[in-house]
Amino acid sequence: MTGFNISKVENLPTVPEEGVHSNEELWKNITYFLQAVIPTCEQSHVRLALHPNDPPIAMTRGSGQIMASLEGWKKLITVVNSPANGITYECGVSREMEVDPVEVCKYFGTRDRINHVHYRNPVVRVPHNDCTETFIDQGENNMLAVMGELIKVKYTRLIYPEHEAHWTTTGRSAYTTHIPAEEDIPGWCSTSRMHGRCSRPPSCWNGARSGRSSSSGDLFLRLCWRGLRRSRILPYGIGQ
């Protein structure tokens, strides 16, 4: 499983070719970009979804991180007032920032600014600074409540159980991750390695219900789906 501890990165030097950038400079740059591209996105029916800083630390290598706080997420969607300017709602990062992921979902969902979802569940020891990935039903988030809120705000786009765990042909669990090796990204570590061959599953709502994947993330999505149907939160006409 992957984890993060700020003690491994807080004294990293700047990267000369990248330089150092303040929050003010980054907000100026992203404002310029969004004002330029959002009109075309609207005409083309394209929605942008900016992923938050993960881990949500305020600064790295001397540069600010504008998406490392809920205030930053909220500010982003005011830069250009359009559903095309949205976020990747990350309930895992919400927990890492010590905010209620259900309330975060409600805030952005009722404004139609959730354009993508990463559905994951960490254990957080120190907010922003120290966390570990878990199986999707073993972290600190109430994932059924998160799913229920997505239904309430009528979210209809992709849900991705990011960093999903798999059961392999060896009968052992494994955690897949996009991080290739412990030394490649300072601060992130891998505490268990992948056994056997795993492939990333289809992660949309219909894919999560299809039974084609063996990932615990998709299994949990299917269980959530059944629970929501039985509780009548989710009408039977959706996702057929």
Order of alpha helices (4+ residues) and beta strands (2+ residues): beta-alpha-beta-beta-beta-alpha-beta-alpha-alpha-beta-beta-beta-alpha-beta-beta-beta-beta-alpha-alpha
